[in-house]
Amino acid sequence: MRTRALKEYQRVYCSLPVLFLAVISFSCTDLGTSPDHSLQADHSGIADPLQRWEAYAIQDYSILQARTCFCADGGRRFLVTVRSGKIAGVSDPSDGTALSPDRWGEFRTIGDLFALVRSIDTAAVAFFQVSYDRRYGYPLSVYVDPSAQIADEEYGYETSIVK
């Protein structure tokens, strides 16, 4: 009788550590997501910057972005978080202070930057310049001066991808 009770005790209590380890390892697994290998790929051989950016198929990323303008916070970099291709947050990278959502419209996603570049009629502006990231193709710098006769109406964006 004692042997049977001892075997039952061993079966129940000796399997608890195994069960505990299984639960712990399962709880540490991030189900439904996989590592983002898209940034590890190299599509730098694609000549067209938009096609190069689209080849990475990145929808979730963070960028540092500064608006170049004679405006509030002009030239100051902010951390822009993008989820599913839309701005999900903007913060000051120096202290982490979040900007209120009503200020998010001052910033652009990578897709918005490409749309801005496409929308510029170069014959109708005094100056237009854009430079692209060599590897990923996104616009690093966009600068527009709509009129040579008007001062301080120039605008643009300087962007660098963080992750």
C-alpha positions as CSV (number, residue, x, y, z in Angstrom):
1,M,0.0,0.0,0.0
2,R,2.8,2.4,0.9
3,T,4.6,1.6,-2.4
4,R,1.5,2.5,-4.3
5,A,1.1,5.7,-2.4
6,L,4.7,6.5,-2.9
7,K,4.5,5.9,-6.6
8,E,1.4,8.1,-6.9
9,Y,3.2,10.9,-4.9
10,Q,6.3,10.6,-7.2
11,R,4.1,10.7,-10.3
12,V,2.2,13.8,-9.2
13,Y,4.9,15.9,-7.5
14,C,7.9,14.9,-9.7
15,S,6.0,15.9,-12.8
16,L,5.2,19.4,-11.4
17,P,8.7,20.9,-12.2
18,V,8.3,19.6,-15.8
19,L,4.8,21.1,-16.0
20,F,6.1,24.4,-14.5
21,L,8.9,24.6,-17.0
22,A,6.5,23.9,-19.9
23,V,4.1,26.7,-18.7
24,I,7.0,29.2,-18.2
25,S,8.5,28.5,-21.6
26,F,5.0,28.7,-23.3
27,S,4.3,32.0,-21.6
28,C,7.5,33.5,-22.9
29,T,6.7,32.7,-26.4
30,D,5.2,35.6,-28.4
31,L,2.6,33.7,-30.4
32,G,1.4,35.2,-33.6
33,T,4.4,37.3,-34.3
34,S,7.7,36.4,-35.8
35,P,11.0,38.4,-36.0
36,D,11.0,41.2,-38.5
37,H,13.6,40.0,-41.1
38,S,12.5,42.6,-43.7
39,L,15.2,45.0,-42.7
40,Q,17.8,42.3,-43.0
41,A,17.1,41.9,-46.7
42,D,19.0,44.0,-49.2
43,H,16.9,45.5,-52.0
44,S,19.4,48.3,-52.7
45,G,19.8,47.1,-56.3
46,I,16.3,48.4,-57.1
47,A,16.8,51.7,-58.9
48,D,13.5,53.4,-58.2
49,P,13.4,54.6,-54.5
50,L,9.6,53.9,-54.1
51,Q,9.9,50.4,-55.5
52,R,12.9,49.8,-53.3
53,W,11.1,51.0,-50.2
54,E,8.0,48.9,-51.1
55,A,10.2,45.8,-51.6
56,Y,10.9,45.8,-47.9
57,A,7.1,45.8,-47.1
58,I,7.6,47.6,-43.9
59,Q,4.4,48.9,-42.2
60,D,5.6,49.2,-38.6
61,Y,8.7,51.4,-37.9
62,S,10.1,54.3,-36.0
63,I,11.8,57.4,-37.6
64,L,13.5,60.5,-36.4
65,Q,12.0,63.4,-38.3
66,A,12.5,67.1,-38.3
67,R,10.4,69.6,-40.2
68,T,12.6,72.2,-41.9
69,C,10.5,75.4,-41.9
70,F,10.2,78.7,-40.2
71,C,7.6,77.3,-37.8
72,A,7.2,76.1,-34.2
73,D,9.7,73.3,-33.5
74,G,11.3,73.8,-37.0
75,G,14.5,71.9,-37.2
76,R,13.8,69.9,-34.0
77,R,13.9,66.1,-34.3
78,F,11.0,64.0,-33.0
79,L,10.5,60.2,-32.8
80,V,7.6,59.2,-35.0
81,T,6.2,55.8,-34.4
82,V,4.3,54.3,-37.4
83,R,2.0,51.2,-37.1
84,S,0.2,49.7,-40.1
85,G,1.4,52.6,-42.2
86,K,-0.2,55.3,-39.9
87,I,1.3,57.5,-37.3
88,A,0.7,56.0,-33.9
89,G,2.7,58.4,-31.8
90,V,5.1,61.2,-31.8
91,S,7.5,62.0,-28.9
92,D,10.5,64.1,-28.0
93,P,13.5,61.6,-28.1
94,S,15.4,63.6,-25.5
95,D,13.0,63.0,-22.7
96,G,10.2,60.8,-24.1
97,T,7.5,63.4,-23.8
98,A,4.6,62.5,-26.1
99,L,3.1,65.1,-28.4
100,S,-0.7,65.3,-28.3
101,P,-2.4,63.6,-31.3
102,D,-3.5,67.0,-32.6
103,R,0.2,67.7,-33.4
104,W,0.8,64.4,-35.3
105,G,-0.4,66.0,-38.5
106,E,2.8,68.0,-38.7
107,F,4.7,64.9,-39.4
108,R,4.8,62.4,-42.3
109,T,5.1,58.7,-42.7
110,I,7.4,57.3,-45.3
111,G,4.4,56.8,-47.6
112,D,3.3,60.4,-46.9
113,L,6.8,61.6,-47.9
114,F,6.6,59.7,-51.2
115,A,3.2,61.2,-51.8
116,L,4.5,64.7,-51.1
117,V,7.4,64.2,-53.5
118,R,5.0,63.0,-56.2
119,S,2.6,65.9,-55.6
120,I,5.3,68.6,-56.3
121,D,5.0,70.3,-59.7
122,T,8.7,71.1,-60.2
123,A,7.8,73.7,-62.9
124,A,5.6,75.6,-60.4
125,V,8.1,75.9,-57.5
126,A,11.2,78.0,-57.2
127,F,13.3,75.1,-55.8
128,F,12.7,71.5,-55.1
129,Q,15.2,68.9,-53.8
130,V,14.9,65.4,-52.6
131,S,17.5,62.8,-51.5
132,Y,16.9,59.1,-50.9
133,D,18.3,56.5,-48.5
134,R,20.7,54.3,-50.6
135,R,19.6,51.0,-49.0
136,Y,15.9,51.4,-48.2
137,G,14.9,54.1,-50.7
138,Y,12.9,56.3,-48.3
139,P,13.2,60.1,-48.7
140,L,16.0,61.3,-46.3
141,S,15.4,64.9,-47.1
142,V,12.7,66.8,-49.0
143,Y,12.9,70.6,-49.4
144,V,10.5,72.8,-51.2
145,D,10.6,76.6,-51.8
146,P,7.3,77.5,-53.5
147,S,8.3,81.0,-54.4
148,A,11.5,82.9,-54.9
149,Q,9.7,86.2,-54.2
150,I,8.4,85.2,-50.7
151,A,10.6,84.7,-47.7
152,D,10.3,82.1,-45.1
153,E,7.6,79.9,-46.8
154,E,10.0,77.1,-47.5
155,Y,9.3,73.7,-46.0
156,G,10.7,70.2,-45.9
157,Y,11.4,67.1,-43.9
158,E,14.6,65.4,-42.8
159,T,14.0,61.8,-41.9
160,S,16.1,58.8,-40.7
161,I,14.8,55.4,-39.9
162,V,15.4,54.1,-36.4
163,K,13.9,50.7,-36.6
